[in-house]
Amino acid sequence: MICFPAVKINIGLSILNKRCDEFHNIQSIFYPVNNYTDCIEIIESNTFHFEKFGIAVPGNESDNLCIKAYDVLKRDFHLPAVTIRLLKRIPSGAGLGGGSSNASSTLILLNDLFNLHLSFNALTKYAANLGSDCPFFIHNQPASVTGRGDIIEPVKLNLKGYYLTIINPGFPISTKLAYENINFSYQKVDFKSAVQQPINLWKDLIWNDFEQFAFLIHPELSIIKKSLYDVGALFASMTGSGSSVYGLSDVKLNIPQNIEKFNFWQGKMD
């Protein structure tokens, strides 16, 4: 059984405060990008195997969220051994939620493959045990995301037909380090209303609190954002805690020479 885990972009990201459980309360709009994906295949086998292909993923293989997703279900169900094959295209530490999407997609595949009959809500609860962004990828619809990332409310937002340009500078930003250096947002947050406005007005209504720190330690990210506006982006922002910066436009953007050295992906939103 095969699936293609999507990524997401954050349209606005406000960090409100630190919780007593060491997580943070956030407000954001998550939007799925269904044509920029990894690929996961799961088949039954005699012994458990995890095989990874494509771009490198830092850290120990045993910490991969696909494996953790299998383990969290195996604790409650008599799952047979499987081989999980992951073709990685989405860079890690990029603010795109690639690892979280892989984890949630693994839960969905295992549920379907072994007829576990887990409900949508049950899958969401399992996903929440794997990471703050994981529940969104069970839903995989435009959503207002609050709490630690586990309170998900659908929003009416349709970017179909717009072009998305994602620039990844080739280095990750540690989410832990980003949170350690965050200045909590004291601006009034109403991203749900803001995204109902024309996209060309978002620049003055929507922000990402992580940009201040990220742009300070990596000034090239600020250059990327400015360059996207210079070539016609209607809205540009860093996604998540970085390091990717994206631009939304009504025509396909020509990548400026000063940033074409970076990794980039372009596609029309579906």
C-alpha positions in Angstrom: 0.0 0.0 0.0 1.4 3.4 -1.0 0.6 7.0 -0.2 2.0 10.4 -0.8 2.3 12.5 2.3 1.7 16.2 1.6 3.4 19.2 3.2 1.8 22.4 4.7 2.6 26.0 4.8 1.9 28.3 7.7 -0.1 31.4 6.8 0.7 33.4 9.9 2.2 32.0 13.0 1.8 33.7 16.4 3.4 32.2 19.6 1.3 33.4 22.5 2.9 31.9 25.6 4.6 28.9 27.1 2.3 26.3 28.7 2.9 24.4 32.0 3.5 21.2 29.9 6.5 22.9 28.3 4.7 23.3 24.9 3.6 26.6 23.6 0.2 28.0 22.7 0.1 29.1 19.0 -2.2 30.5 16.5 -1.8 29.8 12.8 -3.5 28.9 9.6 -2.2 25.6 8.1 -2.7 25.0 4.4 -1.9 21.6 2.8 0.2 21.5 -0.3 -0.9 18.2 -1.9 1.4 18.2 -4.9 4.7 18.5 -3.1 5.1 15.1 -1.3 7.2 12.3 0.0 6.2 8.7 -0.8 5.6 5.9 1.7 5.0 2.2 0.9 4.1 -0.4 3.6 3.9 -4.1 3.0 3.7 -7.1 5.3 7.0 -8.9 5.9 8.6 -11.6 8.1 10.5 -9.1 10.2 10.3 -5.3 10.6 12.3 -3.2 8.2 12.5 0.5 7.6 14.1 1.6 4.4 14.8 5.2 3.5 15.6 6.6 0.0 16.1 10.1 -1.3 17.5 13.1 0.5 19.3 12.7 3.9 17.4 12.9 7.2 19.5 13.9 10.2 19.4 12.0 13.4 19.1 8.4 14.4 17.0 6.2 12.1 15.2 4.8 15.2 13.8 8.2 15.9 12.1 8.4 12.5 8.4 9.3 13.0 7.3 6.5 10.6 8.8 3.9 13.0 7.3 5.7 16.0 3.8 5.7 14.3 4.1 1.9 13.8 5.2 1.4 17.4 2.4 3.5 18.9 -0.2 1.4 17.1 1.6 -1.9 17.8 1.2 -1.2 21.6 -2.6 -1.4 21.2 -3.0 -3.8 18.3 -1.3 -7.1 17.3 0.3 -5.7 14.2 2.3 -8.1 12.0 5.8 -7.2 10.9 6.0 -4.8 8.0 8.5 -3.2 5.7 8.2 0.6 5.6 9.8 2.3 2.6 10.2 6.1 2.7 11.2 8.1 -0.3 12.2 11.5 1.1 11.9 14.6 -1.0 10.9 17.1 1.6 13.8 18.5 3.5 13.9 18.2 7.3 13.9 21.3 9.5 12.3 23.3 6.7 9.0 24.3 8.4 7.0 22.2 6.0 5.9 19.5 8.4 7.4 16.7 6.3 8.2 14.4 9.2 4.8 15.0 10.8 3.0 14.3 7.5 5.0 11.0 7.2 3.9 10.0 10.7 0.2 10.7 10.1 0.3 9.0 6.7 1.9 5.9 8.3 -1.0 5.8 10.8 -3.6 6.0 8.0 -1.8 3.4 5.9 -1.6 0.9 8.8 -5.2 1.5 9.7 -6.3 0.7 6.1 -3.9 -2.1 5.5 -4.8 -4.1 8.7 -8.5 -3.0 8.9 -8.0 -1.6 12.4 -11.3 0.4 12.0 -9.9 3.4 13.8 -12.1 6.4 13.6 -11.0 9.8 12.4 -10.9 11.1 16.0 -9.0 8.0 17.2 -6.4 8.6 14.4 -6.1 12.2 15.4 -5.4 11.2 19.1 -2.7 8.8 18.0 -1.2 11.5 15.8 -1.1 14.0 18.7 1.1 11.5 20.6 3.7 11.7 17.8 4.0 15.5 17.5 2.2 18.8 17.6 1.8 19.2 13.8 0.7 15.6 13.3 -3.0 15.9 13.9 -3.4 18.4 11.1 -2.2 15.9 8.5 -5.0 13.5 9.6 -7.4 16.3 8.6 -5.3 17.6 5.7 -7.7 20.5 5.1 -7.1 24.3 5.5 -7.5 24.9 9.2 -7.1 27.4 12.0 -4.7 25.7 14.4 -4.4 26.7 18.1 -3.4 25.3 21.5 -0.2 23.4 21.1 -1.3 22.6 17.5 -3.9 20.1 18.6 -7.0 22.3 18.3 -7.9 22.2 14.6 -10.9 24.1 13.1 -11.6 24.1 9.4 -11.4 27.5 7.6 -12.9 28.5 4.3 -9.8 29.2 2.3 -9.2 28.2 -1.3 -5.9 28.9 -3.0 -6.6 26.8 -6.0 -5.1 28.3 -9.1 -2.5 30.4 -7.3 1.2 29.6 -7.8 3.3 28.6 -4.8 7.1 29.0 -4.8 9.0 27.4 -1.9 12.6 28.4 -1.4 14.6 26.2 0.9 18.1 27.5 1.7 19.6 24.1 2.3 20.0 24.3 6.1 17.6 23.5 8.9 16.6 25.7 11.8 16.2 23.9 15.1 12.6 24.2 16.3 13.9 23.9 19.9 16.4 26.8 19.4 13.7 28.9 17.6 11.3 28.5 20.6 14.1 29.3 23.0 14.6 32.6 21.3 11.0 33.6 20.6 9.5 36.9 21.6 5.9 36.1 22.5 3.4 37.9 20.3 1.4 40.6 22.0 -0.4 41.7 18.8 -4.0 41.0 18.5 -4.3 37.8 16.4 -7.1 37.2 14.0 -5.6 35.2 11.2 -9.0 33.5 10.5 -10.4 36.9 9.4 -7.2 38.1 7.8 -7.1 35.2 5.3 -10.6 36.1 4.1 -9.1 39.3 2.7 -7.5 39.6 -0.7 -4.1 38.0 -0.7 -2.3 41.2 -1.7 -3.5 42.7 1.7 -2.1 39.8 3.8 1.4 41.4 4.0 0.0 44.0 6.5 -2.3 41.6 8.4 -0.3 38.4 8.8 3.1 37.7 10.3 5.3 34.8 11.5 6.8 35.4 15.0 9.8 33.2 14.2 11.0 35.4 11.4 12.7 37.9 13.7 15.1 35.3 15.2 15.5 33.4 12.0 16.3 36.4 9.9 18.8 37.6 12.6 20.9 34.4 12.5 20.3 33.8 8.8 20.0 37.1 6.9 19.7 35.3 3.6 16.2 34.4 4.6 15.2 38.0 4.7 16.8 38.5 1.3 14.8 35.5 -0.1 11.5 37.0 1.2 12.2 40.4 -0.2 13.3 38.9 -3.6 10.0 37.0 -3.8 8.1 40.3 -3.4 10.4 42.0 -5.9 9.4 39.4 -8.6 5.7 39.7 -8.0 4.7 37.6 -5.0 1.3 38.7 -3.6 2.3 37.3 -0.2 5.6 35.9 1.1 6.5 34.4 4.5 8.7 32.0 6.3 6.7 28.8 7.1 6.8 27.3 10.6 10.0 27.9 12.5 11.9 27.9 9.1 13.9 27.6 7.2 11.8 27.6 4.0 10.3 30.8 2.7 7.4 30.8 0.3 5.6 33.1 -2.0 2.0 33.0 -3.4 1.4 34.6 -6.7 -1.1 34.7 -9.5 1.5 33.9 -12.1 4.6 31.6 -12.0 7.5 33.6 -10.6 10.8 33.9 -12.3 13.4 33.0 -9.6 15.9 35.9 -9.2 19.5 35.1 -9.9 20.5 36.0 -6.3 18.4 33.1 -4.9 18.3 30.6 -7.7 21.3 28.8 -6.0 18.9 27.6 -3.3 16.6 24.6 -3.5 13.2 25.6 -4.7 9.9 24.1 -5.7 7.1 25.7 -7.7 3.6 24.4 -8.5 0.1 25.5 -9.0 -2.2 25.0 -6.0 -4.9 22.4 -6.6 
